[in-house]
Amino acid sequence: MSTTEFGTKCTYFSIT
C-alpha cells in the first residue's frame, strides 16, 4: 500500500 493510498483511506474513514 502506498503512502498516498493510506492517507486517502485515513481521510475517508475520518469523514465517515
C-alpha positions as CSV (number, residue, x, y, z in Angstrom):
1,M,0.0,0.0,0.0
2,S,1.4,3.4,-1.0
3,T,1.5,6.3,1.4
4,T,-1.0,8.3,-0.7
5,E,-3.4,5.3,-0.7
6,F,-3.0,5.0,3.1
7,G,-3.7,8.8,3.5
8,T,-6.8,8.6,1.3
9,K,-8.2,5.7,3.4
10,C,-7.5,7.6,6.6
11,T,-9.2,10.7,5.3
12,Y,-12.2,8.6,4.1
13,F,-12.6,6.9,7.5
14,S,-12.2,10.2,9.3
15,I,-15.1,11.7,7.3
16,T,-17.4,8.8,7.7
